Amino acid sequence: MALNEDAPWGDLTSQTLIPADATAAASLVAREVGVFSGGAVFRAAFELLDPTVIVELVVADGAAFQKGATLATVAGPARSVLQSERVALNFVQRLSGIATQTAAYVAEIEGTSARIVDTRKTTPGLRVLERHAVRCGGGHNHRFSLSDAVMAKDNHLAVLTHDGRRSVTDALLEVRRSLSHTTHLEAEVDRLDQIEPVLAAGVDTIMLDNFSLDDLRTGVAMVAGRAIVEASGSVNLGTVRAIAETGVDVISVGALTHSVRSLDLGLDVTLATSSQIARPTETAPASAQSTP
């Protein structure tokens, strides 16, 4: 889809300026430190357009790298390399940005029992890639879609109990009875007095939304291991450590995907030699290192 969007009737510039028999080689170079993600889609951007283009990944997804590092090499017909360049970079820059930001959050909570997870605040159509990038950075995934678990948020509970005939506990118990034993049930609360009624329904996870640090500590003590405790809201790199130290099990961070900055990676193109466009024996990219 991205290739078709970018060149629906071909690359007019390359077709006009670049000889059909010209070849090119290129290196994907890091302009800043980070964590790599998106190698497979970077390769696909070239090979789907032209299977004769050769892409070698120098580092694996999840590997940390320094400024100036070569992350991948590309060689093949110059027109194809130039036409695919922007699409390939758009993907790998964004995904590496997500992996790098996730790694920063994971580093902030090192030594605690909490884990960093993403949310459904992803780019429409790119969730599977962005969720992969979160894992590359050492984070974890929340439910993938609305079809994967029951998550009763404040608006759901308001509708369930609007007529006053059912309590939150009764409403959630009714939900629980309708579910398969394999289906996870999570409920969101935004006040301490809502915790016990929700726990009485036997939820698997309770989300404490926009709680103060003191209330998070109190909430964790009230739950006392009866459910997984998730903290959400007002999470950033300046607050995440203190949130983790309250004893919560999970910290969901929308910023991992909804406001990430694409990493500065560049594709440096040169003329190719015949040896550079000969398909080499496949070798595995460097294994993932500890994230910075």
N, C-alpha and C positions, 0 to 999 in steps of 0.2 A: 504493500500500500504506500509506503513512504517513497519507494523508488518511482512508482507511477505518479505520485503527487509532484515529485521534484522534476521529473522529465517526462511528461505525458506523451510527447511526440519526439523524444530524443533530446540530446544536449546540443542545442544549436551552436553554442560557442565552440565546443570541442570539435563538432563536425565541420565547422567552418575554418577553424584555425589549425587544427592538429591533423597531420597526415595520417591516413588510415593505417599505415604500416609502422608508425612510431610506437616505441615501447617506453615504459617508465617504471621506475622503482621508487618506493616511498617507505618512510619509517614513521611509525606512530611514536611521537616523542612527548614525554611529560614536561610541561612547563612549570609544574609545581608538584609537591609531594602528595601522595594519596594512596588509595586502595583501588585496585583494578576490578572492574566488573564489565561484562558485556562482550567478552571475546568472541563468543559464538555468533552474536548478531552483527558484530563488526565484520567478521569473515563473510557472513551471509550477504551483507550489503554489496560486496564485490562479486561473490561467486554466483548469486542469483541473477545478476545482470550479465555476467560473462564467466562461464565455468573455466575459461583458460587463465583467469587471474589467479595468482598464487598468493595466499595469505598464510603467514607463519606467525603464530602467537609466541612471543618470547616469555611472557609471564602468564600465570594462571589466574583465573578469577579468584579473588580473595587475597592476592599477594600485595604486600605493601611495596611502594616504590619511591624513589627519590627524584627530585627535579633533574631533568636531563636524561633520565632513563629511557631506553628504547623498549617499547612495550609490544610492538608487532612490526612486521615488515610486509610489504605488498609489492608484487611485480606482475607485469602483464601489459596488454595493449594500453597505450597511453589514454586513448579516448575512454575506455572502460574505467580505468583508475580514476580519472578526473571526474567522470560522471557520477561515480559512486561515493566520492570523497565526502561530500557534505552529509549525506544520509548516514554513512558509517560513523562519522564524527559525532553527529547529533546524538546517536544512540549511546556510544561508548562514553562520551563526556557526561551525559546525564546519569547513566548507570554508575559510573565511577564516582560521580559526585554524591550519589545516594550511599554507596558503599563507604566512602570516606567520612561522610557525616555520621553514619551509623557507628562506624568504628570510634569516632570521638565520643559519642554517648556511652558506648560500651566501656571505653577506657575510664570514663568519669565514675562509673559505679563499680569498678573492679574491687573485689574483696567483700562485696555485699552478696546477699542471696537473691537479689532481684535480677530480672532479665528485661532487656529492652525489646519491645515489639512494635510493629508498624500498625497502621490503621487502613481503612478503606478509602482514605483521602489520597487516591492515586490518580495518575493521568488516565482518563478514559481510554480503554483499549490497550494500555501498557501495563496493567497490573501484574501480570505474570512476570514480566521483565523487572519491574521495580521491586517486587517482592523478592526476586532472586538476588537483586543488588543488596537488599537489606541483609540477607543471609551472608553474602560475601563480606559484609562489614562486621559480622559477628553477632548480628541481631537475630530476632525470631519473628515469625509471622503470626498475626492474629487470624481469625477466620478469613478464608479467602473471599467468600461471597455471602450474600444473604441466605443462600441455600445450605450453608454448612453448619449452622448452629442457631439456637434461639438466643437472642440477646434483647431482653426487655429493657428498653431505655425509658426515660421519664415520660416521653409522649405516649409510648405504648401503655404504660401503667395508668396514665391519666385517662385514656380511652377505656381501659378495662374496668376502672373503678368509678367512672363518671357519675353513675346513677346512685352511688352510695349504698347499693345493696350488697356489694362484695368488698371485703378487705383486700389489701395487696396480697396477704398470705393466701387467702382463698383463691384469688385469681391465679396466682402462680402455681398453687397446688393443682388447680384444674388444668393448667398448661402442662405441668409435669405428668399428670395422668394420661395425657393425650400423646406423649412423646415415646419414641422407642427408647429402650434402656441405653442405647449407644449415642443418643443425641445430647450434646452438651447444652446446659441451661445457664445463662448468665443474666444478672439483673444489675441495673445501675441505681445507685442512691446518691443523693446530694446532701443528706443530713444524717447525723448520728442516730436520731430516733427512728430512722427507716431501716436500720441494719437488722434488728431482731425480727421484725415482721418478714423480711426477705429471707433471712436464714431459716425461719420456721417452715418455709416452703421447700427446703432442701435444694437450694440452687448449688450449682457446681462452682461458679465464680461470682463474686460480688465486686462491682466496680464502684470505687469511691471517687466521685467526680468533683473536681475543684475543691477538695478538702484542704484546710490549712494543715501545716505540719503537725501541730498538736492534735488536731482531729484525726489525722491519719494514724498517729500512734495510738490514740484511743480506739479507733476503729479496728486496727489490727488486733489489739488486746480483746476487744469484744468478739471478734470473729473466732479467735482462739483456735485456728486450724480447722474450723468446720467447713471452710470453703477457701478456694484460691482468692487472694485479695489483689485486685488490679487498681492501680492509681492512674488517673487520667486528668488532663486539664492543667494549664499553666506550667507545662514541662518545657524546659529549655536547658541548655548546657550549664547555665548558672544555677539552676534549681534541682537538677536531676539527682545529684549526689545526696542532698539532704532528703529528698523524697525516698530514695533507696534505703537510707539509713533508718527510716521509720519501721522497716520490717515488711513492707509490701512484697508480694511475690512477682508482680508484673507491673511494668510501667509502659503504657502505650503512648507513642510519640507521633503525632500526625506530621510534625515538621520533617520527619525522615524523608517523606515523599512529596508533601504539598508545597514546601517552600525551599527546596534544596537548590543550591547553586551548581550548575554544571561545572565540572572540573576543566581546567585549561590544558587540553591536549592538542597537539598539532600534528598534521600529516605533512612531512617534508618530502617533496617530490623531486627526483632527479631523473636523468636519462638512464635507461637500464642497459646492462650488458646481456649477452646471450646466456651467460651462466646464471644470471639472476632470474631469468624467466623460465629456466628448466625446472620442472617440478621435482623437488627434493624428496628424499625419504622422510615420512612423517616422524617427528619427534615430539615428545610431550613437552609442554611449556613448563617453566620453572614452577615448582610447587609453592603453595601459599605460605607466606611468612607471617610472623606476628604483626598485627596491625599497629600503626604508630599511635 
